[in-house]
Amino acid sequence: MYTDNFNASTKSGTLGGTLLVLLFQLSLPELLQTIIVAAVGATTSFLVSMCLRYVSRKFFK
């Protein structure tokens, strides 16, 4: 039971430390660029999935 608590504490401490280091390593323009690129990638992936679904339904009907 003690090891479960220790593991949770270790995981949360590691995650917090990692996020804190990343916070100080990234500048605002880099962060905004990352957010924009991620949004464009997610949107592109979604649209391609929808197009492929449409084409496959038309093709296999």
C-alpha atoms as an extended CHARMM CRD file, in Angstrom:
* protein
*
        61  EXT
         1         1  MET       CA              0.0000000000        0.0000000000        0.0000000000  PROA      1               0.0000000000
         2         2  TYR       CA              2.8740000000        2.3700000000        0.7630000000  PROA      2               0.0000000000
         3         3  THR       CA              4.4210000000        1.6890000000       -2.6340000000  PROA      3               0.0000000000
         4         4  ASP       CA              1.2280000000        2.7490000000       -4.4300000000  PROA      4               0.0000000000
         5         5  ASN       CA              1.3250000000        6.1090000000       -2.6590000000  PROA      5               0.0000000000
         6         6  PHE       CA              5.0330000000        6.4590000000       -3.3670000000  PROA      6               0.0000000000
         7         7  ASN       CA              4.5000000000        5.6430000000       -7.0340000000  PROA      7               0.0000000000
         8         8  ALA       CA              1.7220000000        8.2320000000       -7.3480000000  PROA      8               0.0000000000
         9         9  SER       CA              3.8770000000       10.8140000000       -5.6000000000  PROA      9               0.0000000000
        10        10  THR       CA              6.8510000000       10.0090000000       -7.8030000000  PROA      10              0.0000000000
        11        11  LYS       CA              4.7550000000       10.1870000000      -10.9650000000  PROA      11              0.0000000000
        12        12  SER       CA              3.1840000000       13.5150000000      -10.0530000000  PROA      12              0.0000000000
        13        13  GLY       CA              6.5500000000       14.9660000000       -9.0480000000  PROA      13              0.0000000000
        14        14  THR       CA              8.1690000000       13.8150000000      -12.2650000000  PROA      14              0.0000000000
        15        15  LEU       CA              5.3270000000       15.2020000000      -14.3620000000  PROA      15              0.0000000000
        16        16  GLY       CA              5.3640000000       18.5100000000      -12.4950000000  PROA      16              0.0000000000
        17        17  GLY       CA              9.1200000000       18.8500000000      -12.8600000000  PROA      17              0.0000000000
        18        18  THR       CA              9.0010000000       18.0340000000      -16.5530000000  PROA      18              0.0000000000
        19        19  LEU       CA              6.2560000000       20.5750000000      -17.1940000000  PROA      19              0.0000000000
        20        20  LEU       CA              8.1180000000       23.2150000000      -15.2000000000  PROA      20              0.0000000000
        21        21  VAL       CA             11.3040000000       22.6820000000      -17.2040000000  PROA      21              0.0000000000
        22        22  LEU       CA              9.3560000000       22.8490000000      -20.4680000000  PROA      22              0.0000000000
        23        23  LEU       CA              7.6750000000       26.0460000000      -19.3160000000  PROA      23              0.0000000000
        24        24  PHE       CA             11.0270000000       27.7570000000      -18.8840000000  PROA      24              0.0000000000
        25        25  GLN       CA             12.5300000000       26.2840000000      -22.0610000000  PROA      25              0.0000000000
        26        26  LEU       CA              9.7870000000       27.3730000000      -24.4710000000  PROA      26              0.0000000000
        27        27  SER       CA              9.2430000000       30.9610000000      -25.4830000000  PROA      27              0.0000000000
        28        28  LEU       CA              5.8080000000       32.3600000000      -26.2910000000  PROA      28              0.0000000000
        29        29  PRO       CA              6.3410000000       32.4650000000      -30.0900000000  PROA      29              0.0000000000
        30        30  GLU       CA              7.5230000000       28.8350000000      -30.0880000000  PROA      30              0.0000000000
        31        31  LEU       CA              4.5260000000       27.8160000000      -28.0010000000  PROA      31              0.0000000000
        32        32  LEU       CA              2.0970000000       29.6280000000      -30.3110000000  PROA      32              0.0000000000
        33        33  GLN       CA              3.7350000000       28.0740000000      -33.3620000000  PROA      33              0.0000000000
        34        34  THR       CA              3.4160000000       24.6270000000      -31.7870000000  PROA      34              0.0000000000
        35        35  ILE       CA             -0.2630000000       25.2120000000      -31.0230000000  PROA      35              0.0000000000
        36        36  ILE       CA             -0.9620000000       26.4220000000      -34.5700000000  PROA      36              0.0000000000
        37        37  VAL       CA              0.9000000000       23.5180000000      -36.1870000000  PROA      37              0.0000000000
        38        38  ALA       CA             -0.9360000000       21.0300000000      -33.9470000000  PROA      38              0.0000000000
        39        39  ALA       CA             -4.3050000000       22.5790000000      -34.8190000000  PROA      39              0.0000000000
        40        40  VAL       CA             -3.5390000000       22.5080000000      -38.5510000000  PROA      40              0.0000000000
        41        41  GLY       CA             -2.3980000000       18.8870000000      -38.3020000000  PROA      41              0.0000000000
        42        42  ALA       CA             -5.4890000000       17.8160000000      -36.3810000000  PROA      42              0.0000000000
        43        43  THR       CA             -7.7920000000       19.6220000000      -38.8110000000  PROA      43              0.0000000000
        44        44  THR       CA             -6.0460000000       18.1070000000      -41.8200000000  PROA      44              0.0000000000
        45        45  SER       CA             -6.2370000000       14.6330000000      -40.3170000000  PROA      45              0.0000000000
        46        46  PHE       CA             -9.9430000000       15.0510000000      -39.6010000000  PROA      46              0.0000000000
        47        47  LEU       CA            -10.7290000000       16.3190000000      -43.1040000000  PROA      47              0.0000000000
        48        48  VAL       CA             -8.7660000000       13.5310000000      -44.7830000000  PROA      48              0.0000000000
        49        49  SER       CA            -10.5860000000       10.9700000000      -42.6230000000  PROA      49              0.0000000000
        50        50  MET       CA            -13.9560000000       12.4380000000      -43.6130000000  PROA      50              0.0000000000
        51        51  CYS       CA            -13.0140000000       12.4510000000      -47.3110000000  PROA      51              0.0000000000
        52        52  LEU       CA            -11.8030000000        8.8540000000      -47.1680000000  PROA      52              0.0000000000
        53        53  ARG       CA            -14.9950000000        7.8120000000      -45.3940000000  PROA      53              0.0000000000
        54        54  TYR       CA            -17.0830000000        9.5290000000      -48.0800000000  PROA      54              0.0000000000
        55        55  VAL       CA            -15.0850000000        7.9550000000      -50.9240000000  PROA      55              0.0000000000
        56        56  SER       CA            -15.1520000000        4.4820000000      -49.3670000000  PROA      56              0.0000000000
        57        57  ARG       CA            -18.9190000000        4.6390000000      -48.8530000000  PROA      57              0.0000000000
        58        58  LYS       CA            -19.4670000000        5.7010000000      -52.4630000000  PROA      58              0.0000000000
        59        59  PHE       CA            -17.0050000000        3.1310000000      -53.8010000000  PROA      59              0.0000000000
        60        60  PHE       CA            -18.2270000000        0.1160000000      -51.8200000000  PROA      60              0.0000000000
        61        61  LYS       CA            -21.9590000000        0.7550000000      -52.2020000000  PROA      61              0.0000000000
